[in-house]
Amino acid sequence: CTASCSGCAPPRRSPHPAGPMDFFDVLRQGCTFGGTGRSKAVAFSRKPRAGTAGATGAGGAMDSLDFFGYGAGEGPPVTSLSSSSSPSSSSTAPPAKRPSGGATAQGERGVVGGSEPINDGPESAAAPRAGRAGRAAAAGREAAAALRRRLRIHASAGAPDPVESFDAMRERGVPPWLVANLRSLGFEQPTPIQMQCFPAVLAGGHVLASAPTGSGKTIAFLGPLLARLTKPGKEFARAVVIDPSRELAKQTLDEFVKLTAGRKWSGRLLDRLSGDKAKNIKRLDVAIATPLRLAQMLREDRISLDATRHIVLDEADKLLDLGFAPQIDEILSFCPKEDSGGLLQTLMFSATLPPAVCELAGSILANPLRISIGNTNAAAPDVEQKLVFITHEDGKLFSFRQLVHDGQLKPPALIFVQSKERAKQLFGELVYDGIFVDAIHADRTKQQRDNTVKAFRTGKIWMLICTDLMARGVDFKCVETVVNYDFPQSASTYIHRIGRTGRAGRSGMAITFFTIQDFESLRSIVGVMRQSGCEVPEWMLCLKHRPKKQRRLAEWRPPGRKRISTVTGWDLMRAHKRKQMSESKKKKSVKKRRKSADGDGVAGG
């Protein structure tokens, strides 16, 4: 045997402190953590059990490996490496047998980097389980992040993980009957806004959500609200939904009835008919109303919101606008306050949330959870958007009739104009063209509007002329074409108008007429089109944006436009003169008859 034999000669002590590489050299030689290694040159030390005779391991006092330069007593304990100074400590003897039973576990098991024995009690058994739970939680977070990236779901910090299926919603607290009703309505899986809003609303915090038109926002707040209410109650208006128009409020009520089919939930539209009878209503789970009507009923003390715990602002950008902001503030003042023991959950949903609306919402909500789907303030991606340039207002009607003649305007279609006067004028021109057309505007009665909407849904009307009243949330399932006869004055109005088509995954077309007069408003609309993936000419992108004050003013006061008519100005003037001459002749004939009657009376006397 030579002096270089590793089995006989003790390992040389290095004049320098052992470093991390020495530790990995030990591992490469095949050491095990239960006792001596396969190499006889080194061995891991084991602290003897206190109070046990003969428990000292081979090697005696061991030298520490100070990996990170803590020094003695300056840091946590480190691993000890056997480095015997005598040949007898080279561990040629076989290692001692491991005693059976759990009583020797403390003396036999050591921790790399520590000298304290491990307790084999319940805490030690729970450690692997805690590690597995941590890994599972990390995997769940990664899966949720991947789902958000794939579906373009954006949520602020602290948002719960989205649910990918209706079955997963049951694990979050959604009752089975609600899942069954959702499936009976033909929904195979939730939409992206529903995936994120269901757990967010169930968590109980304030929510500020935006998603493209036709993405299922109504169910995104009605579904979790019903889950939070758990069962029908005996209070009045436990949840309140506020819509900007009666048509949208009636549509929300229809969705509520479908979701609660077969159950004893109560929902009601608080309009003029039910307002006088509101005091007799003792039980109401969900109240749906417009802001003006609800504020008036609260002011007259016909209803109370003392039991309200959830309030929803549907189409929040319109409700928080200057037209409805005072009524919204008044309604919120009647709701329970936190200092009175009531916890009010406020939800805001819309297809567009401009920065000004977000700032106003931030003043109402405390730390709301922000949720958005896709690009903010963008149109639905399934809508094909076209711009049609027309030199003057007189050419719009001819271009529209040409689209109908060429088959480019597929019914059912919505035609948007900027005022009720222009809706009447356009209806008067198209009603004699052999097209099943009708108009809906604020001058028509509630019954007339309901009948018109019903006729359009059933196919009795092919084209519906409307103002921006119909652009907010009203859901027509199969609208093929939207025509912006009058150019929209803001990007938000444009998004809501063309959002009436291309809903729930269907495709659609939006045609927008613009004239030289509309060039100032063109840049904002072109930006929305480009953000939605449409190709637009470069010269349009070079147009300047209008100042913010001018945009707001134009939204409230649209530009003046010429009368919609195929008759020329000269013909209109001649017709006006003929009408004046006819009226003058009638007046003269009336005076003549009166004079003759007076003369006959004098002669007879």
C-alpha positions as CSV (number, residue, x, y, z in Angstrom):
1,C,0.0,0.0,0.0
2,T,1.4,3.4,-1.0
3,A,1.1,6.7,0.7
4,S,-1.1,7.9,-2.1
5,C,-3.7,5.2,-1.4
6,S,-6.9,6.9,-0.5
7,G,-8.0,4.0,1.6
8,C,-5.1,4.2,4.1
9,A,-3.7,7.7,4.0
10,P,-5.7,10.4,5.7
11,P,-6.8,13.2,3.5
12,R,-4.6,16.3,3.5
13,R,-5.8,19.3,5.2
14,S,-6.0,22.3,2.9
15,P,-4.2,25.4,4.2
16,H,-7.2,27.5,2.9
17,P,-10.7,27.3,4.3
18,A,-13.0,24.9,2.5
19,G,-15.2,26.5,-0.1
20,P,-18.4,25.6,-2.0
21,M,-16.4,23.6,-4.5
22,D,-15.2,21.2,-1.7
23,F,-18.8,20.5,-0.9
24,F,-19.7,19.6,-4.5
25,D,-16.5,17.4,-4.6
26,V,-17.9,15.5,-1.7
27,L,-21.2,15.0,-3.4
28,R,-19.5,13.8,-6.6
29,Q,-17.8,11.1,-4.6
30,G,-21.1,9.5,-3.8
31,C,-21.9,10.5,-0.3
32,T,-25.2,9.7,1.4
33,F,-26.9,11.7,4.0
34,G,-27.5,8.8,6.3
35,G,-23.9,8.0,7.3
36,T,-20.5,7.5,5.8
37,G,-19.9,7.8,2.1
38,R,-18.8,5.3,-0.5
39,S,-15.4,6.9,-0.4
40,K,-13.5,6.1,2.7
41,A,-11.7,9.5,2.6
42,V,-14.7,11.5,3.8
43,A,-17.7,11.1,5.9
44,F,-20.6,13.4,7.0
45,S,-20.6,14.0,10.7
46,R,-23.5,13.2,12.9
47,K,-24.0,14.9,16.2
48,P,-24.3,12.5,19.1
49,R,-27.6,12.3,20.9
50,A,-27.4,14.1,24.2
51,G,-27.2,11.7,27.2
52,T,-26.4,8.6,25.1
53,A,-23.2,6.9,25.8
54,G,-21.0,5.8,23.0
55,A,-23.0,7.8,20.5
56,T,-20.0,9.7,19.2
57,G,-19.4,9.0,15.6
58,A,-16.1,8.3,14.0
59,G,-13.9,11.2,13.4
60,G,-14.2,13.1,16.7
61,A,-14.2,16.8,16.5
62,M,-15.0,18.0,13.0
63,D,-14.0,21.1,11.2
64,S,-16.8,23.4,9.7
65,L,-17.0,24.4,6.2
66,D,-17.6,28.2,6.3
67,F,-19.1,28.6,2.8
68,F,-20.1,32.2,3.0
69,G,-17.6,33.6,5.5
70,Y,-19.9,33.8,8.5
71,G,-17.1,32.9,10.9
72,A,-17.7,31.3,14.3
73,G,-20.8,32.5,15.9
74,E,-21.6,35.1,13.2
75,G,-24.2,33.2,11.2
76,P,-26.2,30.1,10.9
77,P,-24.6,26.7,11.5
78,V,-23.1,25.1,8.5
79,T,-22.3,21.6,7.4
80,S,-19.5,19.7,9.1
81,L,-17.1,17.6,7.0
82,S,-15.1,14.8,8.5
83,S,-11.4,15.5,8.2
84,S,-9.7,13.2,10.7
85,S,-6.1,14.0,11.7
86,S,-5.2,10.4,12.6
87,P,-5.1,7.3,10.6
88,S,-7.5,5.7,13.0
89,S,-10.1,8.2,12.1
90,S,-10.1,7.3,8.4
91,S,-13.2,5.2,9.0
92,T,-12.1,1.8,7.9
93,A,-14.6,0.2,10.2
94,P,-18.1,-0.4,8.9
95,P,-20.7,2.1,9.9
96,A,-22.9,1.3,12.9
97,K,-26.3,-0.3,12.1
98,R,-29.3,2.0,12.2
99,P,-31.4,1.1,15.2
100,S,-35.0,0.3,14.5
101,G,-37.8,2.3,15.7
102,G,-38.6,6.0,15.8
103,A,-36.7,6.7,19.0
104,T,-33.4,6.9,17.1
105,A,-34.6,9.2,14.4
106,Q,-33.3,12.3,16.1
107,G,-29.8,10.9,16.3
108,E,-29.6,9.5,12.9
109,R,-31.1,12.2,10.7
110,G,-29.2,15.5,10.2
111,V,-29.8,18.6,8.2
112,V,-27.4,19.9,5.6
113,G,-26.4,23.3,6.9
114,G,-27.5,22.7,10.5
115,S,-26.6,20.8,13.6
116,E,-30.0,20.5,15.3
117,P,-31.8,17.2,15.1
118,I,-35.1,17.1,13.2
119,N,-38.3,16.4,15.1
120,D,-40.2,13.6,13.5
121,G,-43.5,14.8,14.9
122,P,-46.6,16.2,13.2
123,E,-44.7,19.4,12.1
124,S,-42.2,17.2,10.2
125,A,-44.9,15.2,8.5
126,A,-46.7,18.4,7.5
127,A,-43.6,19.9,5.8
128,P,-43.9,17.8,2.6
129,R,-47.6,18.5,2.4
130,A,-46.9,22.2,2.7
131,G,-44.3,22.0,-0.1
132,R,-46.7,20.2,-2.3
133,A,-49.5,22.8,-1.6
134,G,-47.1,25.6,-2.4
135,R,-46.1,24.0,-5.7
136,A,-49.8,23.5,-6.6
137,A,-50.6,27.1,-5.8
138,A,-47.7,28.3,-8.0
139,A,-48.9,26.0,-10.8
140,G,-52.4,27.5,-10.4
141,R,-51.1,31.0,-10.7
142,E,-49.1,30.2,-13.8
143,A,-52.2,28.6,-15.4
144,A,-54.3,31.6,-14.5
145,A,-51.7,34.0,-16.0
146,A,-51.5,31.9,-19.2
147,L,-55.4,31.9,-19.5
148,R,-55.4,35.7,-19.1
149,R,-52.7,36.1,-21.8
150,R,-54.5,33.8,-24.2
151,L,-57.9,35.5,-23.8
152,R,-56.5,39.0,-23.3
153,I,-57.9,39.5,-19.9
154,H,-56.4,42.4,-18.0
155,A,-57.0,42.7,-14.2
156,S,-55.5,44.8,-11.5
157,A,-53.4,43.4,-8.7
158,G,-55.3,41.3,-6.2
159,A,-57.8,39.9,-8.7
160,P,-58.9,36.3,-8.1
161,D,-58.0,33.7,-10.7
162,P,-60.5,33.4,-13.6
163,V,-62.7,30.4,-14.0
164,E,-62.5,28.5,-17.3
165,S,-65.7,26.6,-17.2
166,F,-69.2,26.6,-15.6
167,D,-68.2,23.5,-13.7
168,A,-65.3,25.4,-12.1
169,M,-67.8,28.1,-11.1
170,R,-69.6,25.7,-8.8
171,E,-66.4,25.3,-6.8
172,R,-66.3,29.1,-6.4
173,G,-69.8,29.2,-4.9
174,V,-72.2,29.4,-7.9
175,P,-75.2,27.3,-7.1
176,P,-75.9,24.3,-9.4
177,W,-79.3,25.5,-10.5
178,L,-77.8,28.7,-11.9
179,V,-75.2,26.7,-13.8
180,A,-78.0,24.5,-15.2
181,N,-79.9,27.6,-16.3
182,L,-76.9,29.0,-18.0
183,R,-76.4,25.8,-19.9
184,S,-80.1,25.7,-20.9
185,L,-79.6,29.1,-22.5
186,G,-77.1,27.6,-24.9
187,F,-73.9,28.7,-23.2
188,E,-71.2,26.0,-23.4
189,Q,-68.5,28.0,-21.6
190,P,-68.2,31.5,-20.1
191,T,-67.0,34.4,-22.1
192,P,-63.7,36.1,-21.0
193,I,-65.5,38.9,-19.1
194,Q,-67.6,36.3,-17.3
195,M,-64.6,34.2,-16.5
196,Q,-63.0,37.0,-14.5
197,C,-66.1,38.8,-13.2
198,F,-67.8,35.9,-11.6
199,P,-65.0,35.3,-9.0
200,A,-64.3,39.1,-8.7
201,V,-68.0,39.9,-7.8
202,L,-68.2,36.8,-5.6
203,A,-65.2,38.2,-3.7
204,G,-67.3,41.1,-2.5
205,G,-65.3,44.1,-3.7
206,H,-66.1,47.0,-6.0
207,V,-65.6,46.2,-9.7
208,L,-65.0,48.5,-12.7
209,A,-65.2,46.4,-15.8
210,S,-65.0,47.1,-19.6
211,A,-65.4,44.6,-22.5
212,P,-66.4,44.8,-26.1
213,T,-70.0,45.0,-27.1
214,G,-71.8,41.7,-27.3
215,S,-69.4,39.9,-24.9
216,G,-71.9,39.0,-22.2
217,K,-71.6,41.7,-19.7
218,T,-75.2,41.5,-18.5
219,I,-74.7,37.9,-17.4
220,A,-71.3,38.8,-16.0
221,F,-73.0,40.8,-13.3
222,L,-76.4,39.2,-13.0
223,G,-75.0,35.7,-12.5
224,P,-72.6,36.4,-9.6
225,L,-75.2,38.7,-8.0
226,L,-77.7,35.9,-7.8
227,A,-75.0,33.7,-6.3
228,R,-74.2,36.3,-3.7
229,L,-77.9,36.7,-2.8
230,T,-78.0,32.9,-2.3
231,K,-81.8,32.7,-2.2
232,P,-85.0,34.8,-2.5
233,G,-85.4,37.1,0.4
234,K,-88.1,39.2,2.1
235,E,-86.5,42.6,1.8
236,F,-87.1,45.3,-0.9
237,A,-84.5,45.8,-3.6
238,R,-81.5,43.8,-2.2
239,A,-79.8,44.6,-5.6
240,V,-80.4,47.5,-7.9
241,V,-79.4,47.7,-11.6
242,I,-79.4,51.1,-13.2
243,D,-79.6,51.4,-17.1
244,P,-79.5,54.6,-19.1
245,S,-82.6,53.8,-21.2
246,R,-85.9,51.9,-20.7
247,E,-85.2,49.6,-23.6
248,L,-81.9,48.4,-22.1
249,A,-83.6,48.1,-18.6
250,K,-86.3,45.9,-20.1
251,Q,-83.7,43.8,-21.8
252,T,-81.8,43.4,-18.5
253,L,-85.1,42.2,-16.9
254,D,-85.6,39.6,-19.7
255,E,-82.1,38.2,-18.9
256,F,-82.9,38.1,-15.2
257,V,-86.1,36.1,-15.9
258,K,-84.2,33.6,-18.1
259,L,-81.5,33.1,-15.4
260,T,-84.0,32.5,-12.6
261,A,-86.3,30.2,-14.6
262,G,-87.9,27.6,-12.3
263,R,-87.0,29.6,-9.1
264,K,-88.9,32.0,-6.9
265,W,-86.8,35.0,-7.4
266,S,-88.5,38.4,-7.9
267,G,-87.4,41.1,-10.3
268,R,-89.2,44.2,-11.5
269,L,-88.7,47.1,-13.8
270,L,-89.5,50.3,-11.8
271,D,-91.2,52.5,-14.4
272,R,-94.1,54.8,-14.4
273,L,-96.7,52.1,-14.2
274,S,-95.3,50.4,-11.2
275,G,-94.2,53.6,-9.5
276,D,-97.6,54.3,-7.9
277,K,-97.8,50.8,-6.6
278,A,-94.3,50.6,-5.3
279,K,-95.3,51.1,-1.7
280,N,-97.4,47.9,-1.9
281,I,-94.3,45.9,-3.0
282,K,-92.9,44.3,0.1
283,R,-90.5,41.8,-1.5
284,L,-88.1,42.5,-4.4
285,D,-84.8,40.8,-4.9
286,V,-83.6,42.8,-8.0
287,A,-84.9,46.2,-8.9
288,I,-84.1,47.5,-12.4
289,A,-84.7,51.2,-13.3
290,T,-83.5,54.2,-15.2
291,P,-81.7,56.9,-13.2
292,L,-84.3,59.6,-13.7
293,R,-87.2,57.4,-12.7
294,L,-85.4,55.9,-9.7
295,A,-84.3,59.3,-8.4
296,Q,-87.8,60.6,-8.7
297,M,-89.3,57.7,-6.8
298,L,-86.7,58.0,-4.0
299,R,-87.3,61.8,-3.8
300,E,-91.0,61.2,-3.4
301,D,-90.4,58.6,-0.7
302,R,-92.2,55.9,-2.7
303,I,-89.5,53.3,-2.2
304,S,-86.5,52.7,0.1
305,L,-83.0,51.4,-0.5
306,D,-82.2,50.6,3.1
307,A,-81.9,46.9,2.3
308,T,-79.8,47.4,-0.8
309,R,-76.4,45.7,-0.7
310,H,-75.5,45.6,-4.4
311,I,-75.8,48.3,-7.0
312,V,-74.9,48.0,-10.7
313,L,-74.3,50.8,-13.1
314,D,-74.8,49.3,-16.6
315,E,-73.2,51.4,-19.4
316,A,-71.4,53.4,-16.7
317,D,-69.7,55.8,-19.2
318,K,-73.1,57.1,-20.1
319,L,-74.5,57.1,-16.5
320,L,-71.4,59.0,-15.2
321,D,-71.7,61.5,-18.0
322,L,-72.9,65.1,-17.3
323,G,-76.5,64.1,-18.1
324,F,-76.9,61.5,-15.4
325,A,-74.2,62.3,-12.9
326,P,-76.5,64.3,-10.5
327,Q,-79.1,61.5,-10.5
328,I,-76.5,58.9,-9.8
329,D,-75.1,60.9,-6.8
330,E,-78.6,61.3,-5.5
331,I,-79.3,57.6,-5.8
332,L,-76.1,56.7,-4.0
333,S,-77.0,59.1,-1.2
334,F,-80.1,57.0,-0.4
335,C,-78.0,53.7,-0.2
336,P,-76.7,52.4,3.1
337,K,-73.4,53.8,4.3
338,E,-70.6,51.8,5.8
339,D,-70.7,53.7,9.1
340,S,-74.4,52.6,9.5
341,G,-73.4,49.0,9.3
342,G,-74.3,48.5,5.6
343,L,-71.7,47.3,3.1
344,L,-72.6,48.4,-0.4
345,Q,-70.9,46.6,-3.3
346,T,-70.8,48.8,-6.5
347,L,-70.3,47.3,-9.9
348,M,-69.7,49.4,-13.1
349,F,-69.8,47.8,-16.5
350,S,-69.4,49.4,-20.0
351,A,-67.9,48.8,-23.4
352,T,-65.9,52.0,-23.2
353,L,-64.3,53.7,-20.1
354,P,-62.7,57.0,-21.1
355,P,-60.1,58.4,-18.7
356,A,-62.5,61.1,-17.4
357,V,-65.0,58.4,-16.5
358,C,-62.4,56.3,-14.8
359,E,-61.4,59.4,-12.7
360,L,-65.0,60.0,-11.8
361,A,-65.5,56.3,-10.9
362,G,-62.5,56.4,-8.7
363,S,-64.1,59.2,-6.7
364,I,-67.1,57.0,-6.1
365,L,-65.5,53.6,-5.5
366,A,-62.8,52.9,-3.0
367,N,-60.0,50.7,-4.5
368,P,-62.1,49.2,-7.3
369,L,-60.9,46.0,-9.1
370,R,-60.2,47.0,-12.7
371,I,-61.1,44.4,-15.4
372,S,-60.8,44.9,-19.1
373,I,-61.0,42.5,-22.1
374,G,-58.8,43.1,-25.2
375,N,-57.8,46.6,-26.1
376,T,-59.4,49.4,-24.1
377,N,-62.0,51.5,-26.0
378,A,-61.8,49.3,-29.1
379,A,-64.5,47.9,-31.4
380,A,-65.5,44.3,-31.6
381,P,-63.0,42.4,-33.8
382,D,-65.7,40.5,-35.8
383,V,-67.1,43.7,-37.4
384,E,-65.9,44.7,-40.8
385,Q,-65.7,48.5,-40.9
386,K,-65.9,50.7,-43.9
387,L,-65.7,54.5,-44.5
388,V,-67.7,56.0,-47.4
389,F,-66.8,59.5,-48.5
390,I,-69.7,61.7,-49.7
391,T,-69.0,65.3,-50.8
392,H,-72.2,66.9,-49.5
393,E,-75.2,66.0,-47.4
394,D,-77.4,65.8,-50.5
395,G,-75.5,62.7,-51.7
396,K,-76.1,60.6,-48.6
397,L,-79.6,59.5,-49.5
398,F,-78.6,58.6,-53.1
399,S,-75.6,56.6,-51.8
400,F,-77.8,54.8,-49.3
401,R,-80.2,53.7,-52.0
402,Q,-77.3,52.6,-54.2
403,L,-76.1,50.3,-51.4
404,V,-79.5,48.8,-51.1
405,H,-79.8,48.4,-54.9
406,D,-76.4,46.7,-55.1
407,G,-77.1,44.3,-52.3
408,Q,-74.3,45.6,-50.0
409,L,-76.7,46.5,-47.2
410,K,-77.9,43.2,-45.9
411,P,-80.9,43.3,-43.6
412,P,-81.6,43.4,-40.7
413,A,-79.9,46.7,-40.5
414,L,-79.8,49.6,-38.0
415,I,-79.4,53.2,-39.4
416,F,-78.1,55.8,-37.0
417,V,-78.8,59.5,-37.3
418,Q,-77.9,62.3,-34.9
419,S,-81.4,63.6,-34.0
420,K,-85.0,62.6,-33.9
421,E,-85.9,65.2,-36.5
422,R,-83.5,63.6,-39.0
423,A,-84.9,60.2,-38.1
424,K,-88.4,61.4,-39.1
425,Q,-87.0,62.9,-42.4
426,L,-85.2,59.8,-43.4
427,F,-88.2,57.6,-42.6
428,G,-90.4,59.9,-44.8
429,E,-88.0,59.3,-47.7
430,L,-87.5,55.5,-47.3
431,V,-91.0,54.5,-46.5
432,Y,-92.1,54.7,-50.1
433,D,-89.0,52.8,-51.5
434,G,-90.5,49.3,-51.0
435,I,-88.4,48.6,-47.9
436,F,-89.9,47.4,-44.6
437,V,-88.5,50.3,-42.5
438,D,-89.5,52.1,-39.3
439,A,-88.1,54.6,-36.9
440,I,-87.7,54.8,-33.2
441,H,-86.9,58.0,-31.2
442,A,-87.8,59.8,-28.1
443,D,-91.0,61.4,-29.5
444,R,-92.7,58.0,-29.9
445,T,-94.6,56.6,-26.9
446,K,-93.4,53.7,-24.8
447,Q,-95.9,51.4,-26.4
448,Q,-94.9,52.4,-29.9
449,R,-91.2,51.9,-29.1
450,D,-91.9,48.4,-27.6
451,N,-94.0,47.4,-30.7
452,T,-91.3,48.7,-33.0
453,V,-88.5,46.7,-31.2
454,K,-90.7,43.6,-31.2
455,A,-91.4,43.9,-35.0
456,F,-87.7,44.3,-35.7
457,R,-86.8,41.3,-33.6
458,T,-89.4,39.1,-35.4
459,G,-88.4,40.2,-38.9
460,K,-91.4,42.3,-39.8
461,I,-89.1,45.3,-40.1
462,W,-85.9,45.0,-42.1
463,M,-84.3,48.4,-41.4
464,L,-84.7,50.4,-38.2
465,I,-83.9,54.1,-38.2
466,C,-82.8,55.2,-34.7
467,T,-80.9,57.7,-32.7
468,D,-78.2,57.0,-30.1
469,L,-80.9,55.8,-27.8
470,M,-80.6,52.4,-29.3
471,A,-76.8,52.4,-29.3
472,R,-76.5,51.6,-25.6
473,G,-76.5,47.9,-24.8
474,V,-79.7,46.9,-26.6
475,D,-79.1,43.4,-27.9
476,F,-80.4,42.4,-31.3
477,K,-79.0,38.9,-32.0
478,C,-78.7,38.9,-35.7
479,V,-78.1,42.5,-36.9
480,E,-76.1,42.1,-40.2
481,T,-75.3,45.8,-41.0
482,V,-75.0,49.1,-39.1
483,V,-75.1,52.3,-41.1
484,N,-73.8,55.5,-39.6
485,Y,-75.8,57.8,-41.8
486,D,-74.7,60.8,-39.6
487,F,-71.0,60.7,-38.6
488,P,-70.6,59.9,-34.8
489,Q,-69.0,62.8,-32.9
490,S,-66.9,60.6,-30.5
491,A,-65.1,57.3,-30.5
492,S,-67.3,56.1,-27.7
493,T,-70.5,56.7,-29.7
494,Y,-68.9,55.0,-32.7
495,I,-68.0,51.9,-30.7
496,H,-71.5,51.6,-29.2
497,R,-73.2,52.1,-32.5
498,I,-71.3,49.5,-34.5
499,G,-71.4,47.2,-31.4
500,R,-75.0,46.4,-32.3
501,T,-73.6,44.0,-34.9
502,G,-71.0,41.3,-34.6
503,R,-72.3,40.2,-31.2
504,A,-71.6,36.9,-29.5
505,G,-69.1,35.7,-32.0
506,R,-71.1,36.6,-35.1
507,S,-69.7,38.6,-38.0
508,G,-71.2,42.0,-39.1
509,M,-70.5,45.1,-41.2
510,A,-70.4,48.7,-40.3
511,I,-70.7,51.4,-43.0
512,T,-70.0,55.0,-42.0
513,F,-70.8,58.0,-44.2
514,F,-68.6,61.1,-43.8
515,T,-68.5,64.4,-45.6
516,I,-66.0,67.3,-45.7
517,Q,-67.8,68.7,-42.7
518,D,-66.8,65.7,-40.7
519,F,-63.1,65.9,-41.2
520,E,-62.5,67.4,-37.8
521,S,-64.0,64.3,-36.1
522,L,-62.5,61.7,-38.4
523,R,-59.2,61.2,-36.6
524,S,-60.7,59.6,-33.4
525,I,-62.8,57.2,-35.5
526,V,-59.9,56.2,-37.6
527,G,-57.9,55.4,-34.5
528,V,-60.6,53.0,-33.3
529,M,-60.6,51.3,-36.7
530,R,-56.9,50.9,-36.8
531,Q,-56.8,49.5,-33.2
532,S,-59.5,47.0,-34.3
533,G,-57.2,45.7,-37.1
534,C,-58.8,47.6,-40.0
535,E,-56.7,49.1,-42.8
536,V,-57.0,52.8,-43.1
537,P,-55.3,55.3,-45.5
538,E,-52.2,56.9,-44.1
539,W,-53.4,60.4,-44.8
540,M,-56.3,59.9,-42.3
541,L,-53.8,59.0,-39.6
542,C,-52.0,62.3,-40.2
543,L,-55.1,64.3,-39.4
544,K,-55.0,66.2,-36.1
545,H,-57.1,65.4,-33.1
546,R,-59.6,68.0,-32.1
547,P,-59.0,69.6,-28.6
548,K,-60.8,67.9,-25.8
549,K,-63.2,70.8,-25.2
550,Q,-64.3,70.8,-28.8
551,R,-64.9,67.1,-28.8
552,R,-67.1,67.4,-25.7
553,L,-69.0,70.3,-27.2
554,A,-69.6,68.4,-30.5
555,E,-70.8,65.4,-28.6
556,W,-73.5,67.5,-26.9
557,R,-74.2,69.8,-29.9
558,P,-73.8,67.9,-33.2
559,P,-73.2,70.0,-36.2
560,G,-76.1,71.4,-38.2
561,R,-76.9,69.4,-41.3
562,K,-79.2,70.0,-44.3
563,R,-82.6,68.5,-44.4
564,I,-82.8,64.9,-45.7
565,S,-84.7,65.0,-48.9
566,T,-84.3,64.2,-52.6
567,V,-86.0,67.4,-53.6
568,T,-83.7,70.2,-54.6
569,G,-83.7,73.5,-52.9
570,W,-85.4,75.3,-55.8
571,D,-88.2,72.8,-55.8
572,L,-88.6,73.1,-52.0
573,M,-88.8,76.9,-52.4
574,R,-91.4,76.6,-55.2
575,A,-93.4,74.1,-53.1
576,H,-93.2,76.5,-50.1
577,K,-94.5,79.4,-52.3
578,R,-97.4,77.2,-53.6
579,K,-98.3,76.3,-50.0
580,Q,-98.3,80.0,-49.0
581,M,-100.5,80.9,-52.0
582,S,-102.9,78.1,-51.2
583,E,-103.2,79.2,-47.6
584,S,-103.7,82.8,-48.7
585,K,-106.5,81.8,-51.0
586,K,-108.2,79.9,-48.2
587,K,-108.0,82.9,-46.0
588,K,-109.5,85.1,-48.7
589,S,-112.3,82.7,-49.3
590,V,-113.1,82.5,-45.6
591,K,-113.3,86.3,-45.4
592,K,-115.5,86.5,-48.4
593,R,-117.9,84.0,-47.0
594,R,-118.0,85.9,-43.7
595,K,-118.8,89.1,-45.5
596,S,-121.5,87.5,-47.6
597,A,-123.0,86.0,-44.4
598,D,-123.0,89.4,-42.7
599,G,-124.6,91.0,-45.7
600,D,-127.4,88.4,-45.8
601,G,-128.0,89.0,-42.1
602,V,-128.4,92.8,-42.6
603,A,-130.7,92.4,-45.6
604,G,-132.9,90.0,-43.7
605,G,-133.1,92.3,-40.7
